[in-house]
Amino acid sequence: MLNNEYYTQDQHGPYEFYALGDFLLESGETLKNAQLAYAMHGELNEAKDNAILFTIMFSGTSKNMEHYIGPGKALDPDKYCIILPNQLGGGLSTSPHNIDGAQAMAGFPIVSIGDDVVAQHQLLTEYFGIQELQLVTGWSMGAQQTYEWAIRYPDMVKRAAPIAGTAKCTSHDSLYVDVFSEALKSDSEWNKGNYADPYACGDGLKRLAHVFALMGFCPEFYKQEQWKRIGFDSMQEMLSEFWEAWFQPMDPNSLLTQAKKWQEGDSSRHTGGDLVKALSGIKAKTYVIAFEDDMFVPVEDCKFEQHLISNSELKVIPSFMGHFAMLGLLNEDFKLIDSLFGALLSCDVS
């Protein structure tokens, strides 16, 4: 076990733990003494029918999406109970650096998007007694979880908003995952995932950060020097104080666990590999939200899947921030995303 001070209540709290126990994974392996970290805002009503599930993206935690929650916002904790479950392997929940024994570090088992969703379902139904979700949403890998929820539990999900993500990882994204994973593992201290210090792989994390910088914002962002709008005086300052600062405190094995999950994400497994059948089985009123000039998940990829969902609409948000518009660093991006949450929650699904 490595003591990485980044994954703490001070950095990402407050959050709670739900004990999953020995949790059977889709791979057939059992994750020992598994715990699911989650944050919650608002309270369940007596009928337990005011719950919203907000799933978490690659490298992020529940803390990174909490700016969308608050009084006067669409995700209002005075009206809804908003639950944000952190990914298995994502740093706060049971992960390679915080588990003992043979499953620690490089021995951590393969975890799937489906495993996350089953764990979340167990939390909601067995611990909270929730049988109905007013909305399931999430960005990027959170969108993968959103699709998994809507396909696996169609009668439970009333509304769905997958944001800049797909139900099945595309070949383009799979290649991208390979590239940034190899950049990370190129660090001389990597040692096949058995590094001895939690901050040993700084060079590899820096390389990974630069790959994300290349693809995370669109070319026009750089051409127009849009970094000035998010508080940086130069491109180099943005690279070091935004991208590198984001990734360098993180655990490499945790990032690679999530990367493998991203790459193998495919909700059509429930229908024998038939994506058309999987998506056509979604009952939720669905907004498929895409970001214009997203170089991770282009609008066309979102549109392709949206057309297969009967009660759905495609919503495209223009932004120089590309895939990372979801961070809401530009006020106009935040307002548009918040307004879409509000519009979807106002849709009659009775």
ZANU-341165 format. One record per residue (C-alpha): residue in three letters; y, x negated, z negated. Coordinates in steps of 0.5 Angstrom, whole numbers, plus 500, padded with zeros to 3 digits. Example, Ala and Ser with C-alpha at 12.3 -4.5 7.8 and 13.67 -1.06 7.14 Angstrom:
// ZANU-341165
ALA491475484SER498473486
This chain:
// ZANU-341165
MET500500500LEU507497502ASN513499498ASN518501503GLU524504500TYR527507506TYR522513505THR524515498GLN528521495ASP534517495GLN534517503HIS531523505GLY531528499PRO530533496TYR523534498GLU517537495PHE509535496TYR504540498ALA497537496LEU492538502GLY487534499ASP481531503PHE484534510LEU479534516LEU483532522GLU481534529SER478527530GLY473529525GLU475524520THR478526514LEU485524511LYS484522504ASN488526498ALA493528504GLN500530502LEU505534506ALA512533504TYR517539506ALA524541504MET526548503HIS533551504GLY534559501GLU529563498LEU523568500ASN525575500GLU520580496ALA516581503LYS516574505ASP518576512ASN525572512ALA521565513ILE524560519LEU520554520PHE523547523THR519542525ILE521535525MET521530531PHE519523532SER521518527GLY525523524THR525527517SER527533514LYS533530512ASN535529519MET535536521GLU539539515HIS546539518TYR543545522ILE542549516GLY548552511PRO552558510GLY556561516LYS551557521ALA545561524LEU540558520ASP543561514PRO539560507ASP543566504LYS539570509TYR533566511CYS528561507ILE528555512ILE522550511LEU522543514PRO515540514ASN515533515GLN509530520LEU503527517GLY504519518GLY511520519GLY513516513LEU514522507SER508525508THR501521507SER502515512PRO500508513HIS504505508ASN503510503ILE496511502ASP491506499GLY484504501ALA481503508GLN486508511ALA492504509MET496500515ALA492499521GLY486503518PHE490510518PRO486515522ILE489518529VAL493524527SER494530532ILE500535533GLY494540532ASP493537525ASP500537523VAL500545525VAL494546521ALA497543515GLN503547516HIS500553516GLN496552510LEU502550506LEU505557509THR500562508GLU496559502TYR501556498PHE507561500GLY503567502ILE507567508GLN504571514GLU510572519LEU515567521GLN522570524LEU523563528VAL519557529THR523551532GLY523544533TRP526538537SER522533542MET516532538GLY518538534ALA518542540GLN510540541GLN509543534THR513549536TYR509550542GLU502549538TRP504554533ALA506559538ILE500558542ARG495557536TYR498563532PRO501568537ASP501574532MET505570526VAL511567530LYS516572532ARG521568536ALA520560538ALA525555540PRO522549543ILE528544544ALA527538549GLY520538549THR513540552ALA507543550LYS503538554CYS505531554THR507529561SER505523565HIS512520565ASP513521557SER506518556LEU508512560TYR515511556VAL510511549ASP506506552VAL513502553PHE516502547SER510502543GLU508495546ALA515493545LEU514494538LYS507490537SER510484541ASP513482534SER510476532GLU509478525TRP505485528ASN498482526LYS495488529GLY498493524ASN496488518TYR503485516ALA504484509ASP512485508PRO514492510TYR520489514ALA516484517CYS517487524GLY524487525ASP524484532GLY519489535LEU523494532LYS530492535ARG526492542LEU524499541ALA531501539HIS533498545VAL528502549PHE530508546ALA538506548LEU536506555MET533512556GLY536516550PHE543517553CYS544519560PRO547513565GLU554517565PHE554516557TYR555509558LYS559509565GLN564513561GLU564509555GLN562515551TRP560511545LYS567511543ARG567519542ILE561518536GLY565512533PHE564506536ASP568501539SER563497544MET557498547GLN554492543GLU557496536MET553502538LEU547498539SER547495533GLU550500528PHE546506531TRP540505535GLU538498531ALA540501524TRP536508526PHE529504527GLN529498523PRO528500516MET522504519ASP515503518PRO512500525ASN505503523SER508510522LEU512510528LEU506508532THR502514529GLN507519531ALA507515538LYS500516539LYS500524537TRP506525542GLN502521547GLU496526546GLY500532545ASP497538549SER496545547SER492547552ARG486544549HIS486551546THR484554553GLY480549556GLY485545559ASP488551562LEU496550561VAL498557564LYS493561560ALA495557554LEU503559555SER501566558GLY498567551ILE505566547LYS507573544ALA514570541LYS521571544THR522564546TYR528560548VAL526554552ILE532549550ALA533543555PHE539538555GLU542537562ASP541529564ASP535528559MET531522561PHE525524556VAL524531558PRO528533564VAL530540565GLU525541570ASP519539566CYS522545561LYS523550566PHE516549569GLU513551562GLN518556561HIS516560567LEU509561564ILE511564558SER512572559ASN518573554SER522567555GLU529564557LEU531557559LYS537555556VAL540549559ILE546545554PRO550540558SER551534554PHE553526556MET548525550GLY542527554HIS536527549PHE539526543ALA544531544MET540535538LEU543530533GLY549534534LEU554528534LEU558531539ASN561538536GLU560542542ASP553540542PHE552542535LYS556549537LEU552551543ILE545549539ASP547553533SER549559538LEU543559541PHE539560534GLY544565533ALA542569539LEU535568539LEU535571531SER539577533CYS534579539ASP530585537VAL522583536SER520589533
